Amino acid sequence: MSILSIESYEDVLLDDDGITYEVLATVEDQVVTRQAVYNPPGKASPEELGPGLCWVAVTVPHNEDLDPENEEQFKIYLESQNLDWNVYNESVF
């Protein structure tokens, strides 16, 4: 999983564990861009995935020296966390 760009982030909770951010980002291999083809067998191919607009909530511990305004640093941190990204659906927000 690779983050192509961070579109926005918002700090939504500050507690003893850290700061929780809601992050909206373009993440590769998140949406189906081409459906799998099964028949005829000679033309079968797996589904293809492409980048998609996704969101995730992540808590950054207070002891992390992280500035979310530094996009490259924030991307590296998010990619290291093995997060479960959700495809963005405007009606959810």
NUTOR-837010 format. One record per residue: residue number from 1; x, y, z of N, C-alpha, C, O, CB in turn; residue in one letter. Coordinates in steps of 0.001 Angstrom, whole numbers. Glycine has a CB too. Layout:
<atoms>
+-----+---------+---------+---------+---------+---------+---------+---------+---------+---------+---------+---------+---------+---------+---------+---------+---------+
| num |    n.px |    n.py |    n.pz |   ca.px |   ca.py |   ca.pz |    c.px |    c.py |    c.pz |    o.px |    o.py |    o.pz |   cb.px |   cb.py |   cb.pz | residuo |
+-----+---------+---------+---------+---------+---------+---------+---------+---------+---------+---------+---------+---------+---------+---------+---------+---------+
| NUM |       X |       Y |       Z |       X |       Y |       Z |       X |       Y |       Z |       X |       Y |       Z |       X |       Y |       Z |       a |
...
+-----+---------+---------+---------+---------+---------+---------+---------+---------+---------+---------+---------+---------+---------+---------+---------+---------+
</atoms>
This chain:
<atoms>
+-----+---------+---------+---------+---------+---------+---------+---------+---------+---------+---------+---------+---------+---------+---------+---------+---------+
| num |    n.px |    n.py |    n.pz |   ca.px |   ca.py |   ca.pz |    c.px |    c.py |    c.pz |    o.px |    o.py |    o.pz |   cb.px |   cb.py |   cb.pz | residuo |
+-----+---------+---------+---------+---------+---------+---------+---------+---------+---------+---------+---------+---------+---------+---------+---------+---------+
|   1 |     840 |   -1164 |       0 |       0 |       0 |       0 |     888 |    1230 |       0 |    1821 |    1350 |     794 |    -957 |      -4 |    1204 |       m |
|   2 |     582 |    2118 |    -888 |    1356 |    3342 |    -981 |     405 |    4526 |   -1072 |    -579 |    4501 |   -1811 |    2310 |    3304 |   -2196 |       s |
|   3 |     719 |    5558 |    -308 |     -81 |    6773 |    -332 |     476 |    7667 |   -1427 |    1656 |    8020 |   -1416 |     -75 |    7498 |    1057 |       i |
|   4 |    -380 |    8028 |   -2370 |      53 |    8892 |   -3465 |      36 |   10360 |   -3043 |     938 |   11123 |   -3388 |    -841 |    8685 |   -4696 |       l |
|   5 |    -995 |   10748 |   -2295 |   -1067 |   12126 |   -1795 |   -2030 |   12196 |    -623 |   -2989 |   11428 |    -543 |   -1508 |   13103 |   -2916 |       s |
|   6 |   -1768 |   13115 |     273 |   -2677 |   13381 |    1388 |   -3518 |   14579 |     988 |   -2994 |   15665 |     743 |   -1898 |   13642 |    2741 |       i |
|   7 |   -4820 |   14375 |     924 |   -5727 |   15439 |     501 |   -6053 |   16371 |    1664 |   -6084 |   17590 |    1499 |   -7017 |   14846 |     -78 |       e |
|   8 |   -6296 |   15787 |    2848 |   -6602 |   16589 |    4025 |   -6446 |   15729 |    5271 |   -6412 |   14500 |    5202 |   -8033 |   17181 |    3940 |       s |
|   9 |   -6353 |   16394 |    6390 |   -6359 |   15711 |    7684 |   -6979 |   16659 |    8698 |   -6943 |   17879 |    8540 |   -4909 |   15275 |    8121 |       y |
|  10 |   -7542 |   16074 |    9731 |   -8174 |   16872 |   10786 |   -7936 |   16169 |   12110 |   -8169 |   14967 |   12233 |   -9709 |   17071 |   10521 |       e |
|  11 |   -7472 |   16922 |   13104 |   -7324 |   16318 |   14427 |   -8703 |   16327 |   15082 |   -9338 |   17373 |   15218 |   -6258 |   17090 |   15308 |       d |
|  12 |   -9148 |   15142 |   15484 |  -10510 |   14999 |   15990 |  -10576 |   14633 |   17466 |  -11637 |   14735 |   18083 |  -11233 |   13963 |   15194 |       v |
|  13 |   -9445 |   14206 |   18041 |   -9468 |   13803 |   19438 |   -8077 |   13935 |   20031 |   -7085 |   13509 |   19439 |   -9987 |   12363 |   19586 |       l |
|  14 |   -8025 |   14534 |   21213 |   -6785 |   14641 |   21975 |   -7050 |   14003 |   23322 |   -7910 |   14459 |   24076 |   -6304 |   16139 |   22124 |       l |
|  15 |   -6306 |   12937 |   23629 |   -6479 |   12278 |   24919 |   -5128 |   11792 |   25426 |   -4088 |   12163 |   24882 |   -7477 |   11100 |   24809 |       d |
|  16 |   -5139 |   10961 |   26470 |   -3889 |   10480 |   27069 |   -3071 |    9612 |   26119 |   -1852 |    9519 |   26262 |   -4190 |    9700 |   28325 |       d |
|  17 |   -3738 |    8969 |   25139 |   -3037 |    8090 |   24199 |   -2305 |    8857 |   23111 |   -1280 |    8393 |   22611 |   -4013 |    7133 |   23565 |       d |
|  18 |   -2813 |   10016 |   22740 |   -2207 |   10799 |   21674 |   -3234 |   11652 |   20971 |   -4274 |   11992 |   21534 |   -1518 |    9897 |   20679 |       g |
|  19 |   -2930 |   11993 |   19735 |   -3830 |   12792 |   18909 |   -4379 |   11887 |   17812 |   -3617 |   11235 |   17097 |   -3096 |   14046 |   18302 |       i |
|  20 |   -5696 |   11848 |   17683 |   -6328 |   11060 |   16632 |   -6653 |   11981 |   15465 |   -7282 |   13026 |   15626 |   -7611 |   10344 |   17155 |       t |
|  21 |   -6209 |   11563 |   14293 |   -6446 |   12316 |   13063 |   -7356 |   11508 |   12145 |   -7254 |   10283 |   12078 |   -5107 |   12656 |   12350 |       y |
|  22 |   -8244 |   12202 |   11441 |   -8960 |   11615 |   10315 |   -8237 |   12105 |    9074 |   -8112 |   13309 |    8852 |  -10503 |   12007 |   10304 |       e |
|  23 |   -7763 |   11167 |    8270 |   -6942 |   11483 |    7107 |   -7682 |   11075 |    5839 |   -8226 |    9975 |    5751 |   -5566 |   10775 |    7190 |       v |
|  24 |   -7694 |   11968 |    4869 |   -8256 |   11704 |    3550 |   -7092 |   11709 |    2576 |   -6378 |   12706 |    2470 |   -9358 |   12766 |    3151 |       l |
|  25 |   -6889 |   10601 |    1858 |   -5719 |   10474 |     991 |   -6047 |    9646 |    -249 |   -6996 |    8862 |    -264 |   -4551 |    9840 |    1758 |       a |
|  26 |   -5241 |    9842 |   -1277 |   -5314 |    8996 |   -2463 |   -4319 |    7856 |   -2250 |   -3118 |    8074 |   -2091 |   -5001 |    9810 |   -3792 |       t |
|  27 |   -4858 |    6629 |   -2253 |   -4065 |    5441 |   -1936 |   -4138 |    4486 |   -3124 |   -5210 |    4256 |   -3684 |   -4575 |    4748 |    -622 |       v |
|  28 |   -2972 |    3927 |   -3504 |   -2969 |    3034 |   -4669 |   -3587 |    1677 |   -4328 |   -3609 |    1244 |   -3176 |   -1535 |    2841 |   -5192 |       e |
|  29 |   -4088 |    1027 |   -5385 |   -4658 |    -332 |   -5295 |   -5800 |    -445 |   -4297 |   -5834 |   -1374 |   -3490 |   -3581 |   -1315 |   -4917 |       d |
|  30 |   -6741 |     504 |   -4348 |   -7858 |     495 |   -3407 |   -9222 |     278 |   -4066 |  -10155 |    -181 |   -3407 |   -7879 |    1783 |   -2651 |       q |
|  31 |   -9348 |     597 |   -5340 |  -10635 |     434 |   -6014 |  -10452 |    -415 |   -7271 |   -9402 |    -387 |   -7914 |  -11251 |    1813 |   -6371 |       v |
|  32 |  -11488 |   -1160 |   -7599 |  -11461 |   -2004 |   -8797 |  -11632 |   -1103 |  -10014 |  -12631 |    -393 |  -10136 |  -12580 |   -3108 |   -8749 |       v |
|  33 |  -10655 |   -1137 |  -10912 |  -10734 |    -341 |  -12136 |  -11134 |   -1193 |  -13336 |  -11571 |    -675 |  -14364 |   -9400 |     341 |  -12409 |       t |
|  34 |  -10980 |   -2501 |  -13190 |  -11390 |   -3433 |  -14243 |  -11814 |   -4733 |  -13582 |  -11044 |   -5340 |  -12838 |  -10237 |   -3677 |  -15279 |       r |
|  35 |  -13038 |   -5155 |  -13854 |  -13570 |   -6385 |  -13281 |  -12837 |   -7613 |  -13826 |  -12308 |   -7596 |  -14937 |  -15068 |   -6495 |  -13567 |       q |
|  36 |  -12819 |   -8661 |  -13033 |  -12234 |   -9925 |  -13479 |  -13064 |  -10501 |  -14618 |  -14284 |  -10342 |  -14652 |  -12142 |  -10935 |  -12309 |       a |
|  37 |  -12403 |  -11163 |  -15537 |  -13067 |  -11830 |  -16658 |  -12809 |  -13326 |  -16489 |  -11659 |  -13750 |  -16369 |  -12540 |  -11298 |  -18066 |       v |
|  38 |  -13883 |  -14128 |  -16479 |  -13754 |  -15570 |  -16270 |  -14026 |  -16372 |  -17538 |  -13452 |  -17444 |  -17732 |  -14696 |  -16019 |  -15177 |       y |
|  39 |  -14892 |  -15862 |  -18391 |  -15263 |  -16588 |  -19602 |  -15167 |  -15680 |  -20806 |  -15492 |  -14498 |  -20693 |  -16675 |  -17163 |  -19482 |       n |
|  40 |  -14749 |  -16158 |  -21924 |  -14229 |  -17493 |  -22185 |  -12838 |  -17655 |  -21564 |  -12110 |  -16676 |  -21400 |  -14177 |  -17764 |  -23703 |       p |
|  41 |  -12477 |  -18883 |  -21224 |  -11203 |  -19133 |  -20546 |   -9989 |  -18542 |  -21260 |   -9026 |  -18147 |  -20603 |  -11007 |  -20605 |  -20390 |       p |
|  42 |  -10016 |  -18477 |  -22557 |   -8890 |  -17929 |  -23301 |   -8695 |  -16432 |  -23092 |   -7621 |  -15895 |  -23366 |   -9070 |  -18206 |  -24758 |       g |
|  43 |   -9736 |  -15763 |  -22607 |   -9656 |  -14318 |  -22366 |   -9773 |  -13978 |  -20883 |   -9999 |  -12821 |  -20527 |  -10747 |  -13596 |  -23146 |       k |
|  44 |   -9624 |  -14967 |  -20028 |   -9741 |  -14742 |  -18584 |   -8610 |  -13833 |  -18090 |   -7473 |  -13910 |  -18555 |   -9719 |  -16090 |  -17821 |       a |
|  45 |   -8965 |  -12971 |  -17130 |   -7963 |  -12093 |  -16525 |   -8439 |  -11686 |  -15130 |   -9642 |  -11594 |  -14884 |   -7706 |  -10832 |  -17416 |       s |
|  46 |   -7508 |  -11447 |  -14232 |   -7896 |  -11049 |  -12879 |   -8385 |   -9596 |  -12854 |   -8156 |   -8834 |  -13794 |   -6713 |  -11229 |  -11907 |       p |
|  47 |   -9057 |   -9231 |  -11767 |   -9466 |   -7835 |  -11643 |   -8229 |   -6950 |  -11483 |   -7187 |   -7393 |  -11002 |  -10433 |   -7647 |  -10443 |       e |
|  48 |   -8369 |   -5706 |  -11893 |   -7277 |   -4749 |  -11767 |   -7687 |   -3678 |  -10778 |   -8825 |   -3208 |  -10780 |   -6908 |   -4124 |  -13141 |       e |
|  49 |   -6735 |   -3297 |   -9928 |   -6986 |   -2278 |   -8913 |   -6244 |    -998 |   -9262 |   -5172 |   -1030 |   -9865 |   -6566 |   -2779 |   -7519 |       l |
|  50 |   -6830 |     126 |   -8873 |   -6199 |    1413 |   -9116 |   -6319 |    2303 |   -7894 |   -6894 |    1898 |   -6883 |   -6818 |    2095 |  -10332 |       g |
|  51 |   -5784 |    3506 |   -7976 |   -5826 |    4408 |   -6834 |   -7244 |    4871 |   -6537 |   -8086 |    4972 |   -7429 |   -4932 |    5606 |   -7079 |       p |
|  52 |   -7484 |    5148 |   -5263 |   -8790 |    5628 |   -4855 |   -8679 |    6598 |   -3698 |   -7704 |    6584 |   -2947 |   -9685 |    4469 |   -4478 |       g |
|  53 |   -9685 |    7438 |   -3566 |   -9754 |    8367 |   -2455 |  -10242 |    7599 |   -1231 |  -11319 |    7004 |   -1248 |  -10689 |    9575 |   -2781 |       l |
|  54 |   -9440 |    7619 |    -170 |   -9719 |    6811 |    1021 |   -9567 |    7646 |    2283 |   -8975 |    8726 |    2268 |   -8786 |    5590 |    1080 |       c |
|  55 |  -10116 |    7121 |    3377 |   -9957 |    7789 |    4667 |   -9606 |    6758 |    5733 |   -9878 |    5566 |    5591 |  -11246 |    8559 |    5055 |       w |
|  56 |   -8994 |    7254 |    6801 |   -8647 |    6412 |    7936 |   -8542 |    7306 |    9162 |   -8212 |    8487 |    9052 |   -7314 |    5627 |    7684 |       v |
|  57 |   -8820 |    6743 |   10320 |   -8572 |    7425 |   11592 |   -7344 |    6768 |   12211 |   -7267 |    5543 |   12301 |   -9828 |    7347 |   12563 |       a |
|  58 |   -6392 |    7580 |   12632 |   -5142 |    7062 |   13190 |   -4780 |    7885 |   14413 |   -4899 |    9110 |   14412 |   -3991 |    7097 |   12137 |       v |
|  59 |   -4330 |    7189 |   15472 |   -3880 |    7864 |   16684 |   -2361 |    7912 |   16698 |   -1691 |    6884 |   16608 |   -4417 |    7153 |   17950 |       t |
|  60 |   -1833 |    9119 |   16812 |    -387 |    9330 |   16872 |     -24 |    9555 |   18340 |    -475 |   10528 |   18945 |      66 |   10552 |   15967 |       v |
|  61 |     786 |    8666 |   18916 |    1168 |    8820 |   20326 |    1910 |   10140 |   20563 |    2586 |   10659 |   19674 |    2046 |    7636 |   20771 |       p |
|  62 |    1768 |   10663 |   21776 |    2407 |   11934 |   22119 |    3923 |   11870 |   21986 |    4556 |   12889 |   21710 |    2036 |   12339 |   23533 |       h |
|  63 |    4526 |   10683 |   22178 |    5986 |   10591 |   22127 |    6535 |   10563 |   20693 |    7753 |   10576 |   20509 |    6443 |    9350 |   22869 |       n |
|  64 |    5675 |   10525 |   19686 |    6111 |   10595 |   18289 |    6390 |   12047 |   17928 |    5559 |   12921 |   18174 |    5040 |    9986 |   17333 |       e |
|  65 |    7542 |   12305 |   17355 |    7883 |   13645 |   16892 |    7411 |   13762 |   15448 |    8187 |   13567 |   14512 |    9427 |   13929 |   17019 |       d |
|  66 |    6128 |   14084 |   15277 |    5511 |   14056 |   13958 |    4755 |   15353 |   13713 |    3948 |   15788 |   14534 |    4566 |   12846 |   13821 |       l |
|  67 |    5033 |   15957 |   12573 |    4320 |   17160 |   12153 |    3471 |   16800 |   10943 |    4014 |   16624 |    9852 |    5312 |   18332 |   11823 |       d |
|  68 |    2153 |   16686 |   11101 |    1311 |   16286 |    9967 |    1332 |   17289 |    8812 |     941 |   16951 |    7695 |    -111 |   16096 |   10435 |       p |
|  69 |    1780 |   18508 |    9069 |    1881 |   19483 |    7982 |    3036 |   19161 |    7042 |    3064 |   19644 |    5910 |    2051 |   20888 |    8547 |       e |
|  70 |    3990 |   18348 |    7499 |    5070 |   17868 |    6644 |    4537 |   16619 |    5939 |    4601 |   15517 |    6484 |    6395 |   17561 |    7473 |       n |
|  71 |    4013 |   16799 |    4727 |    3301 |   15720 |    4041 |    4157 |   14473 |    3852 |    3675 |   13363 |    4077 |    2813 |   16201 |    2697 |       e |
|  72 |    5409 |   14628 |    3448 |    6263 |   13449 |    3230 |    6485 |   12675 |    4524 |    6410 |   11446 |    4533 |    7617 |   13872 |    2639 |       e |
|  73 |    6753 |   13374 |    5599 |    6960 |   12720 |    6900 |    5676 |   12022 |    7353 |    5722 |   10903 |    7864 |    7415 |   13753 |    7967 |       q |
|  74 |    4534 |   12685 |    7166 |    3245 |   12117 |    7570 |    2926 |   10886 |    6724 |    2428 |    9892 |    7253 |    2116 |   13170 |    7437 |       f |
|  75 |    3208 |   10936 |    5407 |    2979 |    9781 |    4537 |    3822 |    8587 |    4979 |    3322 |    7465 |    5046 |    3297 |   10138 |    3078 |       k |
|  76 |    5089 |    8824 |    5278 |    5970 |    7742 |    5722 |    5443 |    7126 |    7011 |    5429 |    5904 |    7163 |    7408 |    8259 |    5926 |       i |
|  77 |    5010 |    7975 |    7936 |    4462 |    7465 |    9202 |    3211 |    6629 |    8946 |    3093 |    5521 |    9470 |    4134 |    8633 |   10164 |       y |
|  78 |    2279 |    7144 |    8150 |    1032 |    6417 |    7883 |    1300 |    5084 |    7190 |     679 |    4077 |    7529 |      94 |    7271 |    7024 |       l |
|  79 |    2214 |    5069 |    6227 |    2529 |    3835 |    5513 |    3156 |    2794 |    6436 |    3017 |    1595 |    6198 |    3465 |    4127 |    4350 |       e |
|  80 |    3835 |    3235 |    7473 |    4480 |    2300 |    8403 |    3498 |    1693 |    9398 |    3859 |     772 |   10131 |    5591 |    3004 |    9156 |       s |
|  81 |    2265 |    2190 |    9439 |    1309 |    1760 |   10453 |     417 |     588 |   10036 |    -357 |      97 |   10857 |     449 |    2909 |   10825 |       q |
|  82 |     501 |     129 |    8797 |    -324 |    -988 |    8325 |   -1808 |    -732 |    8620 |   -2460 |   -1526 |    9300 |     131 |   -2312 |    8987 |       n |
|  83 |   -2325 |     369 |    8108 |   -3690 |     806 |    8380 |   -4691 |     161 |    7436 |   -4342 |    -228 |    6321 |   -3787 |    2313 |    8278 |       l |
|  84 |   -5921 |      49 |    7879 |   -7020 |    -436 |    7046 |   -7752 |     775 |    6476 |   -8616 |    1358 |    7132 |   -7997 |   -1357 |    7864 |       d |
|  85 |   -7401 |    1140 |    5263 |   -8008 |    2299 |    4614 |   -9415 |    1962 |    4155 |   -9685 |     829 |    3755 |   -7154 |    2770 |    3423 |       w |
|  86 |  -10311 |    2937 |    4210 |  -11699 |    2810 |    3761 |  -11891 |    3685 |    2539 |  -11484 |    4847 |    2527 |  -12704 |    3201 |    4889 |       n |
|  87 |  -12517 |    3122 |    1504 |  -12800 |    3929 |     326 |  -13754 |    5037 |     745 |  -14768 |    4788 |    1397 |  -13403 |    3063 |    -837 |       v |
|  88 |  -13419 |    6255 |     365 |  -14201 |    7447 |     758 |  -15566 |    7431 |     104 |  -15705 |    7237 |   -1103 |  -13456 |    8744 |     381 |       y |
|  89 |  -16568 |    7642 |     942 |  -17941 |    7762 |     479 |  -18470 |    9052 |    1098 |  -18624 |    9143 |    2316 |  -18826 |    6496 |     877 |       n |
|  90 |  -18743 |   10032 |     273 |  -19109 |   11354 |     774 |  -20287 |   11313 |    1745 |  -20357 |   12143 |    2652 |  -19441 |   12263 |    -383 |       e |
|  91 |  -21199 |   10384 |    1581 |  -22358 |   10325 |    2461 |  -21996 |    9907 |    3885 |  -22784 |   10119 |    4806 |  -23378 |    9370 |    1896 |       s |
|  92 |  -20801 |    9308 |    4081 |  -20367 |    8900 |    5418 |  -20013 |   10112 |    6261 |  -20210 |   10097 |    7476 |  -19168 |    7951 |    5332 |       v |
|  93 |  -19491 |   11165 |    5633 |  -19027 |   12337 |    6368 |  -20082 |   13378 |    6495 |  -19845 |   14429 |    7090 |  -17834 |   12927 |    5714 |       f |
+-----+---------+---------+---------+---------+---------+---------+---------+---------+---------+---------+---------+---------+---------+---------+---------+---------+
</atoms>
